[in-house]
Amino acid sequence: MIWNEPVECASSTKIKDIQSRYLKKLVSNLWKNSPVYRSKLNAYGIKPAQIKSIDDIKRLPFTVKDDLRDSYPFGLFTNFDKTAEIHVSSGTTGNPTVVGYTKEDIKLWSEVIARSLACSGAEPGDMIQVAYGYGLFTGGLGLHYGALEMGLKVIPTSSGQTKRQLKLMTDFKPRILACTPSYALFMLDEARALGMDPRKSSWEIGVFGAEPWSESMRHQIEHSWNMLATDIYGLSEIIGPGVAQECTHKIGLHLQWDVFFPEVIDPKTGKEVKEGERGELVITTLTKQGIPLLRYRTRDIVTITYDKCQCGRTTPRISKILGRTDDMLIIRGINVFPSQIEYVLLKIEGTLPHYLLVVDRKNNLDILEVWVEVDEKMFSDEIKQLRAFENQIKKEIENVLGIDVLVKLVEPKTIERSEGKAKRVIDKRKI
Ligand code: DLL
C-alpha cells in the first residue's frame, strides 16, 4: 500500500509548489528565531523576501555538522520551549550532536516512518519487532512512532539479548523485523546455534539500515531468513530513520522530498551534479520545527534519479549509500570518527601519536581493535603494569565511543609511517 498517495504520487509541479511554500516559511522562521542562521543569511546577503521559490534554495548557505557542534547543546534550537524530545548522536571530538523535536516534529517523524513501513510492504495490523536500539539513538523510537502511526502491533525488543529476540519471534510471529543488517546476520548464527531453521522464521519483511550494507549481504539475509530485505536511510540531524526507504522493487530509496528537500552536489565545488552522477547528499528540512536545517551536508555519497518508480510513487530515489566524504566509520551501528580516538589518546600520558584502527567482522559482529604505540619505557615495565595501562586506555575510549574495543599496545615504530596522509584505519569488513 502507499501510505500518503496524494503526496507520494504527486506530480513534480504540485510538489514544487509545496516545497516553495515551505521554503519561504522556513527562511523567514530562521531569520526571526535563529541567531545562528540570521548571521549566516546576512553573510550571504540574503533577506527572506528574496526567497520566492524552491529554485532559490541554491542561494542559501550550507550547514555542516560543525555548526551543530559549535552551538552545543541548544544553540540551533529555534523553538526550545516547545521541545518534546532530545536525541544525541556521536560527534567527531568532544561534544556530541544534539537534536531536538517538538510535538509537531514527532508527528512528522511518525508520518515519514509510516510511509517507509508501507513502502517496505507492511500493512496496518501487522506485527513488527523493533530491534534497533531504543534510547539516545534515533533508530528504536523512530521506528516505534511510525509503527504506531501505521497501526502496527509493536514489540519494542530494542537491540541485544538475541536469544530472547528469537524466542519472541518464534512465539509471537511478527511479520516485520527492523534492525541493522549486521544484527540480522548476527541473529542468523545464533538461530542456527540454537538448532532453529531460520528459513521457517515468521519474518517476511526486514527494514534494515543505519549502516552501509551490500547487495551480497542483502542476498544472504533474504536467502537465509527467507524474507524480503529493504533498506531504510536517515540521520539524526535530519530526523533519524525515515528520510528514504526502498519499496518492494528495491531499485533505490524513495526520498520524502515534500519535507526533506534533496540536492546532490560535488563535495569539492558545492555545485549540483547531473542526475545519476555520484555526489554528496544535501538535505533541507522544509517543515521541521525543533532544529530546522538549511542545506545540511550529510557527507553521504549517493546518486539520485527522478524517474517514476514501478510502484507508482513519484518521489525521487537515491541509491544505497555509496560511501562518505569524511572518515566516519559505522561500527555495530554506532558512528565512530577516528579523531574521537585520537583525542582520547592525546590526553593519555605515555601514548605516542601513532595509532591504527583495525576493523573486522567476526561471526557477523563488528570488532574494533585499537593499536597504540607506547613509550619504550612502558615495555620495560612489568606485564601487570602494561595490562593496567591497556585497560585504562580501553576504558577511556569505550567511555567516549559507547562500544567495546580491543586495545593492543605496540612498541614504537610498529605502525607503518606514511609520507602523505597517515593511514589510520584498516577496514577488513567485506560489506
Ligand atoms: O543511523 C538513523 C537510522 C536509524 C537510519 C535506523 C536507519 C535506521 P545516525 O546515528 O545519525 O542516524 O547515523 C546517520 O548513518 O549519515 C549514514 O552514513 C549512515 N546510515 C544511515 N542509514 C543508512 C543506510 C541513523 N541505510 C548515518 N545505509 C548516515 C548506509 C546509513 N548508511
Residues whose N, C-alpha, C, O or C-beta is under 5 A from the ligand:
A	BS01	DLL	S89 T138 G139 F208 G209 A210 E211 P212 W213 D231 I232 Y233 G234 L235 S236 E237 G240 P241 T298 D300 I321 G333
